[in-house]
Amino acid sequence: MNCRMNSLGDEDLEKVSGGVYFNDTKDLKHFVTCTVCNVINYRLDSCLEMCLTPNGKVIPGVSWVNGEAILVHKDYNEGGWLFAYKDGHYGFVSSNNVR
């Protein structure tokens, strides 16, 4: 079987990845400031927590409370989970708690 490998350029990679070249996902120039909201306060320590993957393991100590500013990627998200940044950490937060 003869297979031919084609290399993709940056523009092609952007198209395939939905408009964001994968090496740029952690470039803070693509992040916008939003506000945390709708965190239900069951306890005094209720907060929006950052996860390593959508609905995955929580990153300890990386969280926000209602009204706090949050940096989220303007183009990259996964099924209702926004890609966010805080204090050197990148991860995912629920879009239900960000406006």
Backbone as XML, in Angstrom:
<?xml version="1.0"?>
<chain id="A" units="angstrom">
  <residue number="1" name="MET">
    <atom name="N" x="0.842" y="-1.164" z="0.000"/>
    <atom name="CA" x="0.000" y="0.000" z="0.000"/>
    <atom name="C" x="0.894" y="1.236" z="0.000"/>
  </residue>
  <residue number="2" name="ASN">
    <atom name="N" x="0.609" y="2.140" z="-0.876"/>
    <atom name="CA" x="1.355" y="3.392" z="-0.940"/>
    <atom name="C" x="0.567" y="4.485" z="-0.237"/>
  </residue>
  <residue number="3" name="CYS">
    <atom name="N" x="1.148" y="5.040" z="0.811"/>
    <atom name="CA" x="0.524" y="6.142" z="1.537"/>
    <atom name="C" x="1.369" y="7.375" z="1.355"/>
  </residue>
  <residue number="4" name="ARG">
    <atom name="N" x="0.698" y="8.478" z="1.232"/>
    <atom name="CA" x="1.413" y="9.736" z="1.088"/>
    <atom name="C" x="1.067" y="10.628" z="2.264"/>
  </residue>
  <residue number="5" name="MET">
    <atom name="N" x="2.075" y="11.109" z="2.955"/>
    <atom name="CA" x="1.876" y="11.996" z="4.100"/>
    <atom name="C" x="1.874" y="13.434" z="3.600"/>
  </residue>
  <residue number="6" name="ASN">
    <atom name="N" x="0.872" y="14.177" z="3.990"/>
    <atom name="CA" x="0.809" y="15.599" z="3.677"/>
    <atom name="C" x="1.017" y="16.378" z="4.964"/>
  </residue>
  <residue number="7" name="SER">
    <atom name="N" x="1.857" y="17.379" z="4.916"/>
    <atom name="CA" x="2.026" y="18.207" z="6.107"/>
    <atom name="C" x="1.043" y="19.374" z="6.030"/>
  </residue>
  <residue number="8" name="LEU">
    <atom name="N" x="0.500" y="19.731" z="7.185"/>
    <atom name="CA" x="-0.456" y="20.829" z="7.254"/>
    <atom name="C" x="0.256" y="22.101" z="7.694"/>
  </residue>
  <residue number="9" name="GLY">
    <atom name="N" x="-0.098" y="23.195" z="7.070"/>
    <atom name="CA" x="0.435" y="24.483" z="7.475"/>
    <atom name="C" x="-0.383" y="25.066" z="8.615"/>
  </residue>
  <residue number="10" name="ASP">
    <atom name="N" x="0.049" y="26.194" z="9.148"/>
    <atom name="CA" x="-0.652" y="26.841" z="10.255"/>
    <atom name="C" x="-2.112" y="27.147" z="9.917"/>
  </residue>
  <residue number="11" name="GLU">
    <atom name="N" x="-2.366" y="27.622" z="8.727"/>
    <atom name="CA" x="-3.735" y="27.963" z="8.332"/>
    <atom name="C" x="-4.618" y="26.715" z="8.309"/>
  </residue>
  <residue number="12" name="ASP">
    <atom name="N" x="-4.081" y="25.610" z="7.779"/>
    <atom name="CA" x="-4.837" y="24.356" z="7.756"/>
    <atom name="C" x="-5.117" y="23.859" z="9.163"/>
  </residue>
  <residue number="13" name="LEU">
    <atom name="N" x="-4.133" y="23.970" z="10.051"/>
    <atom name="CA" x="-4.323" y="23.537" z="11.432"/>
    <atom name="C" x="-5.397" y="24.370" z="12.122"/>
  </residue>
  <residue number="14" name="GLU">
    <atom name="N" x="-5.451" y="25.657" z="11.827"/>
    <atom name="CA" x="-6.498" y="26.500" z="12.405"/>
    <atom name="C" x="-7.878" y="26.035" z="11.960"/>
  </residue>
  <residue number="15" name="LYS">
    <atom name="N" x="-8.025" y="25.697" z="10.688"/>
    <atom name="CA" x="-9.314" y="25.235" z="10.176"/>
    <atom name="C" x="-9.731" y="23.934" z="10.859"/>
  </residue>
  <residue number="16" name="VAL">
    <atom name="N" x="-8.803" y="22.998" z="10.958"/>
    <atom name="CA" x="-9.097" y="21.697" z="11.550"/>
    <atom name="C" x="-9.458" y="21.827" z="13.029"/>
  </residue>
  <residue number="17" name="SER">
    <atom name="N" x="-8.802" y="22.739" z="13.744"/>
    <atom name="CA" x="-9.025" y="22.872" z="15.187"/>
    <atom name="C" x="-10.159" y="23.833" z="15.525"/>
  </residue>
  <residue number="18" name="GLY">
    <atom name="N" x="-10.884" y="24.285" z="14.534"/>
    <atom name="CA" x="-12.020" y="25.149" z="14.802"/>
    <atom name="C" x="-11.646" y="26.614" z="14.925"/>
  </residue>
  <residue number="19" name="GLY">
    <atom name="N" x="-10.528" y="27.004" z="14.350"/>
    <atom name="CA" x="-10.168" y="28.412" z="14.325"/>
    <atom name="C" x="-9.082" y="28.813" z="15.290"/>
  </residue>
  <residue number="20" name="VAL">
    <atom name="N" x="-8.629" y="27.903" z="16.136"/>
    <atom name="CA" x="-7.567" y="28.244" z="17.070"/>
    <atom name="C" x="-6.412" y="27.278" z="16.845"/>
  </residue>
  <residue number="21" name="TYR">
    <atom name="N" x="-5.301" y="27.787" z="16.409"/>
    <atom name="CA" x="-4.109" y="26.962" z="16.233"/>
    <atom name="C" x="-3.693" y="26.436" z="17.594"/>
  </residue>
  <residue number="22" name="PHE">
    <atom name="N" x="-3.514" y="25.123" z="17.716"/>
    <atom name="CA" x="-3.359" y="24.484" z="19.025"/>
    <atom name="C" x="-2.232" y="25.048" z="19.870"/>
  </residue>
  <residue number="23" name="ASN">
    <atom name="N" x="-1.187" y="25.581" z="19.275"/>
    <atom name="CA" x="-0.095" y="26.151" z="20.067"/>
    <atom name="C" x="-0.465" y="27.500" z="20.662"/>
  </residue>
  <residue number="24" name="ASP">
    <atom name="N" x="-1.540" y="28.103" z="20.199"/>
    <atom name="CA" x="-1.971" y="29.410" z="20.684"/>
    <atom name="C" x="-2.988" y="29.328" z="21.816"/>
  </residue>
  <residue number="25" name="THR">
    <atom name="N" x="-3.428" y="28.146" z="22.197"/>
    <atom name="CA" x="-4.482" y="28.054" z="23.195"/>
    <atom name="C" x="-4.057" y="28.620" z="24.538"/>
  </residue>
  <residue number="26" name="LYS">
    <atom name="N" x="-2.765" y="28.630" z="24.826"/>
    <atom name="CA" x="-2.302" y="29.154" z="26.108"/>
    <atom name="C" x="-1.712" y="30.556" z="25.996"/>
  </residue>
  <residue number="27" name="ASP">
    <atom name="N" x="-1.880" y="31.188" z="24.850"/>
    <atom name="CA" x="-1.415" y="32.556" z="24.660"/>
    <atom name="C" x="-2.478" y="33.498" z="25.239"/>
  </residue>
  <residue number="28" name="LEU">
    <atom name="N" x="-2.120" y="34.241" z="26.268"/>
    <atom name="CA" x="-3.094" y="35.078" z="26.975"/>
    <atom name="C" x="-3.709" y="36.182" z="26.112"/>
  </residue>
  <residue number="29" name="LYS">
    <atom name="N" x="-3.135" y="36.440" z="24.945"/>
    <atom name="CA" x="-3.752" y="37.443" z="24.064"/>
    <atom name="C" x="-5.103" y="36.958" z="23.534"/>
  </residue>
  <residue number="30" name="HIS">
    <atom name="N" x="-5.377" y="35.657" z="23.645"/>
    <atom name="CA" x="-6.651" y="35.098" z="23.192"/>
    <atom name="C" x="-7.690" y="34.997" z="24.316"/>
  </residue>
  <residue number="31" name="PHE">
    <atom name="N" x="-7.347" y="35.492" z="25.502"/>
    <atom name="CA" x="-8.255" y="35.410" z="26.646"/>
    <atom name="C" x="-8.965" y="36.736" z="26.867"/>
  </residue>
  <residue number="32" name="VAL">
    <atom name="N" x="-10.201" y="36.646" z="27.350"/>
    <atom name="CA" x="-10.984" y="37.831" z="27.668"/>
    <atom name="C" x="-11.425" y="37.757" z="29.129"/>
  </residue>
  <residue number="33" name="THR">
    <atom name="N" x="-11.682" y="38.914" z="29.709"/>
    <atom name="CA" x="-12.125" y="38.969" z="31.100"/>
    <atom name="C" x="-13.647" y="38.876" z="31.155"/>
  </residue>
  <residue number="34" name="CYS">
    <atom name="N" x="-14.129" y="37.939" z="31.943"/>
    <atom name="CA" x="-15.562" y="37.763" z="32.172"/>
    <atom name="C" x="-15.810" y="37.813" z="33.677"/>
  </residue>
  <residue number="35" name="THR">
    <atom name="N" x="-17.037" y="37.556" z="34.076"/>
    <atom name="CA" x="-17.413" y="37.605" z="35.488"/>
    <atom name="C" x="-18.011" y="36.272" z="35.914"/>
  </residue>
  <residue number="36" name="VAL">
    <atom name="N" x="-17.624" y="35.802" z="37.089"/>
    <atom name="CA" x="-18.187" y="34.579" z="37.654"/>
    <atom name="C" x="-19.567" y="34.893" z="38.215"/>
  </residue>
  <residue number="37" name="CYS">
    <atom name="N" x="-20.524" y="34.010" z="37.945"/>
    <atom name="CA" x="-21.898" y="34.204" z="38.404"/>
    <atom name="C" x="-22.564" y="32.854" z="38.655"/>
  </residue>
  <residue number="38" name="ASN">
    <atom name="N" x="-23.697" y="32.900" z="39.280"/>
    <atom name="CA" x="-24.543" y="31.724" z="39.489"/>
    <atom name="C" x="-23.909" y="30.604" z="40.299"/>
  </residue>
  <residue number="39" name="VAL">
    <atom name="N" x="-22.867" y="30.907" z="41.071"/>
    <atom name="CA" x="-22.321" y="29.895" z="41.980"/>
    <atom name="C" x="-23.272" y="29.837" z="43.172"/>
  </residue>
  <residue number="40" name="ILE">
    <atom name="N" x="-23.883" y="28.686" z="43.384"/>
    <atom name="CA" x="-24.842" y="28.539" z="44.469"/>
    <atom name="C" x="-24.090" y="28.423" z="45.782"/>
  </residue>
  <residue number="41" name="ASN">
    <atom name="N" x="-24.436" y="29.271" z="46.718"/>
    <atom name="CA" x="-23.730" y="29.321" z="47.999"/>
    <atom name="C" x="-24.362" y="28.403" z="49.034"/>
  </residue>
  <residue number="42" name="TYR">
    <atom name="N" x="-24.064" y="27.118" z="48.912"/>
    <atom name="CA" x="-24.534" y="26.153" z="49.905"/>
    <atom name="C" x="-23.757" y="26.295" z="51.211"/>
  </residue>
  <residue number="43" name="ARG">
    <atom name="N" x="-22.489" y="26.643" z="51.062"/>
    <atom name="CA" x="-21.603" y="26.811" z="52.217"/>
    <atom name="C" x="-20.811" y="28.096" z="52.015"/>
  </residue>
  <residue number="44" name="LEU">
    <atom name="N" x="-20.135" y="28.534" z="53.049"/>
    <atom name="CA" x="-19.318" y="29.748" z="52.941"/>
    <atom name="C" x="-18.196" y="29.592" z="51.925"/>
  </residue>
  <residue number="45" name="ASP">
    <atom name="N" x="-17.741" y="28.353" z="51.705"/>
    <atom name="CA" x="-16.617" y="28.147" z="50.796"/>
    <atom name="C" x="-17.062" y="27.741" z="49.388"/>
  </residue>
  <residue number="46" name="SER">
    <atom name="N" x="-18.336" y="27.934" z="49.029"/>
    <atom name="CA" x="-18.813" y="27.592" z="47.689"/>
    <atom name="C" x="-18.111" y="28.470" z="46.657"/>
  </residue>
  <residue number="47" name="CYS">
    <atom name="N" x="-17.644" y="27.844" z="45.573"/>
    <atom name="CA" x="-16.899" y="28.578" z="44.560"/>
    <atom name="C" x="-16.918" y="27.816" z="43.237"/>
  </residue>
  <residue number="48" name="LEU">
    <atom name="N" x="-16.508" y="28.499" z="42.175"/>
    <atom name="CA" x="-16.308" y="27.883" z="40.873"/>
    <atom name="C" x="-14.880" y="27.363" z="40.849"/>
  </residue>
  <residue number="49" name="GLU">
    <atom name="N" x="-14.719" y="26.062" z="40.630"/>
    <atom name="CA" x="-13.389" y="25.465" z="40.650"/>
    <atom name="C" x="-12.915" y="25.157" z="39.239"/>
  </residue>
  <residue number="50" name="MET">
    <atom name="N" x="-11.597" y="25.225" z="39.038"/>
    <atom name="CA" x="-10.996" y="24.887" z="37.758"/>
    <atom name="C" x="-10.690" y="23.392" z="37.741"/>
  </residue>
  <residue number="51" name="CYS">
    <atom name="N" x="-10.974" y="22.754" z="36.602"/>
    <atom name="CA" x="-10.715" y="21.324" z="36.426"/>
    <atom name="C" x="-9.637" y="21.113" z="35.368"/>
  </residue>
  <residue number="52" name="LEU">
    <atom name="N" x="-8.899" y="20.013" z="35.490"/>
    <atom name="CA" x="-7.860" y="19.686" z="34.509"/>
    <atom name="C" x="-8.449" y="19.405" z="33.135"/>
  </residue>
  <residue number="53" name="THR">
    <atom name="N" x="-9.601" y="18.754" z="33.115"/>
    <atom name="CA" x="-10.317" y="18.432" z="31.886"/>
    <atom name="C" x="-11.784" y="18.786" z="32.116"/>
  </residue>
  <residue number="54" name="PRO">
    <atom name="N" x="-12.587" y="18.894" z="31.055"/>
    <atom name="CA" x="-13.998" y="19.177" z="31.264"/>
    <atom name="C" x="-14.636" y="18.157" z="32.227"/>
  </residue>
  <residue number="55" name="ASN">
    <atom name="N" x="-15.219" y="18.651" z="33.307"/>
    <atom name="CA" x="-15.865" y="17.828" z="34.329"/>
    <atom name="C" x="-14.906" y="16.812" z="34.956"/>
  </residue>
  <residue number="56" name="GLY">
    <atom name="N" x="-13.625" y="17.142" z="34.954"/>
    <atom name="CA" x="-12.608" y="16.230" z="35.466"/>
    <atom name="C" x="-12.131" y="16.588" z="36.865"/>
  </residue>
  <residue number="57" name="LYS">
    <atom name="N" x="-10.910" y="16.181" z="37.155"/>
    <atom name="CA" x="-10.288" y="16.401" z="38.460"/>
    <atom name="C" x="-10.098" y="17.900" z="38.718"/>
  </residue>
  <residue number="58" name="VAL">
    <atom name="N" x="-10.468" y="18.325" z="39.923"/>
    <atom name="CA" x="-10.348" y="19.728" z="40.321"/>
    <atom name="C" x="-8.882" y="20.059" z="40.610"/>
  </residue>
  <residue number="59" name="ILE">
    <atom name="N" x="-8.463" y="21.247" z="40.185"/>
    <atom name="CA" x="-7.116" y="21.732" z="40.493"/>
    <atom name="C" x="-7.199" y="22.419" z="41.858"/>
  </residue>
  <residue number="60" name="PRO">
    <atom name="N" x="-6.564" y="21.870" z="42.873"/>
    <atom name="CA" x="-6.667" y="22.432" z="44.229"/>
    <atom name="C" x="-6.210" y="23.894" z="44.297"/>
  </residue>
  <residue number="61" name="GLY">
    <atom name="N" x="-6.994" y="24.702" z="44.980"/>
    <atom name="CA" x="-6.624" y="26.093" z="45.229"/>
    <atom name="C" x="-6.864" y="27.056" z="44.087"/>
  </residue>
  <residue number="62" name="VAL">
    <atom name="N" x="-7.453" y="26.586" z="42.990"/>
    <atom name="CA" x="-7.726" y="27.473" z="41.856"/>
    <atom name="C" x="-9.245" y="27.586" z="41.713"/>
  </residue>
  <residue number="63" name="SER">
    <atom name="N" x="-9.784" y="28.707" z="42.202"/>
    <atom name="CA" x="-11.235" y="28.876" z="42.193"/>
    <atom name="C" x="-11.612" y="30.358" z="42.200"/>
  </residue>
  <residue number="64" name="TRP">
    <atom name="N" x="-12.896" y="30.609" z="41.979"/>
    <atom name="CA" x="-13.454" y="31.958" z="41.945"/>
    <atom name="C" x="-14.779" y="31.970" z="42.694"/>
  </residue>
  <residue number="65" name="VAL">
    <atom name="N" x="-15.185" y="33.151" z="43.157"/>
    <atom name="CA" x="-16.499" y="33.325" z="43.788"/>
    <atom name="C" x="-17.335" y="34.266" z="42.913"/>
  </residue>
  <residue number="66" name="ASN">
    <atom name="N" x="-18.636" y="34.312" z="43.169"/>
    <atom name="CA" x="-19.528" y="35.196" z="42.419"/>
    <atom name="C" x="-18.989" y="36.624" z="42.385"/>
  </residue>
  <residue number="67" name="GLY">
    <atom name="N" x="-19.038" y="37.233" z="41.205"/>
    <atom name="CA" x="-18.617" y="38.621" z="41.037"/>
    <atom name="C" x="-17.146" y="38.797" z="40.736"/>
  </residue>
  <residue number="68" name="GLU">
    <atom name="N" x="-16.363" y="37.748" z="40.877"/>
    <atom name="CA" x="-14.919" y="37.838" z="40.635"/>
    <atom name="C" x="-14.636" y="37.760" z="39.136"/>
  </residue>
  <residue number="69" name="ALA">
    <atom name="N" x="-13.583" y="38.462" z="38.691"/>
    <atom name="CA" x="-13.167" y="38.425" z="37.284"/>
    <atom name="C" x="-12.480" y="37.093" z="36.992"/>
  </residue>
  <residue number="70" name="ILE">
    <atom name="N" x="-12.700" y="36.595" z="35.776"/>
    <atom name="CA" x="-12.088" y="35.346" z="35.327"/>
    <atom name="C" x="-11.611" y="35.521" z="33.893"/>
  </residue>
  <residue number="71" name="LEU">
    <atom name="N" x="-10.445" y="34.979" z="33.574"/>
    <atom name="CA" x="-9.927" y="35.019" z="32.213"/>
    <atom name="C" x="-10.298" y="33.727" z="31.507"/>
  </residue>
  <residue number="72" name="VAL">
    <atom name="N" x="-11.010" y="33.832" z="30.379"/>
    <atom name="CA" x="-11.379" y="32.658" z="29.591"/>
    <atom name="C" x="-10.970" y="32.867" z="28.137"/>
  </residue>
  <residue number="73" name="HIS">
    <atom name="N" x="-10.640" y="31.779" z="27.479"/>
    <atom name="CA" x="-10.247" y="31.832" z="26.063"/>
    <atom name="C" x="-11.467" y="32.216" z="25.243"/>
  </residue>
  <residue number="74" name="LYS">
    <atom name="N" x="-11.295" y="33.170" z="24.344"/>
    <atom name="CA" x="-12.441" y="33.680" z="23.586"/>
    <atom name="C" x="-12.929" y="32.718" z="22.503"/>
  </residue>
  <residue number="75" name="ASP">
    <atom name="N" x="-12.125" y="31.724" z="22.115"/>
    <atom name="CA" x="-12.517" y="30.829" z="21.037"/>
    <atom name="C" x="-12.498" y="29.345" z="21.400"/>
  </residue>
  <residue number="76" name="TYR">
    <atom name="N" x="-11.790" y="28.975" z="22.456"/>
    <atom name="CA" x="-11.597" y="27.554" z="22.754"/>
    <atom name="C" x="-12.456" y="27.111" z="23.933"/>
  </residue>
  <residue number="77" name="ASN">
    <atom name="N" x="-13.299" y="26.115" z="23.697"/>
    <atom name="CA" x="-14.120" y="25.522" z="24.749"/>
    <atom name="C" x="-14.435" y="24.094" z="24.334"/>
  </residue>
  <residue number="78" name="GLU">
    <atom name="N" x="-14.899" y="23.313" z="25.288"/>
    <atom name="CA" x="-15.240" y="21.921" z="25.006"/>
    <atom name="C" x="-16.574" y="21.574" z="25.648"/>
  </residue>
  <residue number="79" name="GLY">
    <atom name="N" x="-17.611" y="21.474" z="24.844"/>
    <atom name="CA" x="-18.915" y="21.028" z="25.287"/>
    <atom name="C" x="-19.448" y="21.709" z="26.533"/>
  </residue>
  <residue number="80" name="GLY">
    <atom name="N" x="-19.488" y="23.021" z="26.534"/>
    <atom name="CA" x="-20.020" y="23.748" z="27.684"/>
    <atom name="C" x="-18.992" y="24.053" z="28.757"/>
  </residue>
  <residue number="81" name="TRP">
    <atom name="N" x="-17.755" y="23.709" z="28.512"/>
    <atom name="CA" x="-16.663" y="24.007" z="29.450"/>
    <atom name="C" x="-15.714" y="24.993" z="28.791"/>
  </residue>
  <residue number="82" name="LEU">
    <atom name="N" x="-15.443" y="26.096" z="29.477"/>
    <atom name="CA" x="-14.569" y="27.147" z="28.957"/>
    <atom name="C" x="-13.136" y="26.903" z="29.407"/>
  </residue>
  <residue number="83" name="PHE">
    <atom name="N" x="-12.196" y="27.222" z="28.542"/>
    <atom name="CA" x="-10.777" y="27.118" z="28.877"/>
    <atom name="C" x="-10.391" y="28.396" z="29.604"/>
  </residue>
  <residue number="84" name="ALA">
    <atom name="N" x="-9.876" y="28.272" z="30.814"/>
    <atom name="CA" x="-9.616" y="29.435" z="31.667"/>
    <atom name="C" x="-8.172" y="29.455" z="32.157"/>
  </residue>
  <residue number="85" name="TYR">
    <atom name="N" x="-7.780" y="30.615" z="32.702"/>
    <atom name="CA" x="-6.436" y="30.816" z="33.244"/>
    <atom name="C" x="-6.530" y="31.523" z="34.591"/>
  </residue>
  <residue number="86" name="LYS">
    <atom name="N" x="-5.689" y="31.091" z="35.539"/>
    <atom name="CA" x="-5.542" y="31.810" z="36.802"/>
    <atom name="C" x="-4.219" y="31.427" z="37.457"/>
  </residue>
  <residue number="87" name="ASP">
    <atom name="N" x="-3.437" y="32.424" z="37.808"/>
    <atom name="CA" x="-2.209" y="32.239" z="38.591"/>
    <atom name="C" x="-1.302" y="31.131" z="38.061"/>
  </residue>
  <residue number="88" name="GLY">
    <atom name="N" x="-1.071" y="31.109" z="36.758"/>
    <atom name="CA" x="-0.172" y="30.121" z="36.165"/>
    <atom name="C" x="-0.817" y="28.788" z="35.846"/>
  </residue>
  <residue number="89" name="HIS">
    <atom name="N" x="-2.113" y="28.657" z="36.091"/>
    <atom name="CA" x="-2.833" y="27.407" z="35.829"/>
    <atom name="C" x="-3.806" y="27.584" z="34.671"/>
  </residue>
  <residue number="90" name="TYR">
    <atom name="N" x="-3.876" y="26.576" z="33.814"/>
    <atom name="CA" x="-4.850" y="26.519" z="32.735"/>
    <atom name="C" x="-5.750" y="25.324" z="32.993"/>
  </residue>
  <residue number="91" name="GLY">
    <atom name="N" x="-7.045" y="25.481" z="32.715"/>
    <atom name="CA" x="-7.971" y="24.373" z="32.894"/>
    <atom name="C" x="-9.354" y="24.773" z="32.432"/>
  </residue>
  <residue number="92" name="PHE">
    <atom name="N" x="-10.337" y="24.015" z="32.864"/>
    <atom name="CA" x="-11.694" y="24.214" z="32.385"/>
    <atom name="C" x="-12.639" y="24.585" z="33.522"/>
  </residue>
  <residue number="93" name="VAL">
    <atom name="N" x="-13.599" y="25.463" z="33.193"/>
    <atom name="CA" x="-14.647" y="25.853" z="34.131"/>
    <atom name="C" x="-15.987" y="25.744" z="33.399"/>
  </residue>
  <residue number="94" name="SER">
    <atom name="N" x="-17.042" y="25.543" z="34.165"/>
    <atom name="CA" x="-18.371" y="25.425" z="33.586"/>
    <atom name="C" x="-18.833" y="26.766" z="33.010"/>
  </residue>
  <residue number="95" name="SER">
    <atom name="N" x="-19.351" y="26.726" z="31.797"/>
    <atom name="CA" x="-19.850" y="27.963" z="31.171"/>
    <atom name="C" x="-21.107" y="28.458" z="31.872"/>
  </residue>
  <residue number="96" name="ASN">
    <atom name="N" x="-21.764" y="27.612" z="32.659"/>
    <atom name="CA" x="-22.964" y="28.036" z="33.397"/>
    <atom name="C" x="-22.642" y="29.081" z="34.457"/>
  </residue>
  <residue number="97" name="ASN">
    <atom name="N" x="-21.383" y="29.222" z="34.815"/>
    <atom name="CA" x="-20.987" y="30.124" z="35.885"/>
    <atom name="C" x="-20.135" y="31.295" z="35.407"/>
  </residue>
  <residue number="98" name="VAL">
    <atom name="N" x="-20.204" y="31.596" z="34.120"/>
    <atom name="CA" x="-19.405" y="32.692" z="33.572"/>
    <atom name="C" x="-20.274" y="33.501" z="32.611"/>
  </residue>
  <residue number="99" name="ARG">
    <atom name="N" x="-20.203" y="34.825" z="32.763"/>
    <atom name="CA" x="-20.909" y="35.690" z="31.800"/>
    <atom name="C" x="-19.986" y="36.805" z="31.351"/>
  </residue>
</chain>
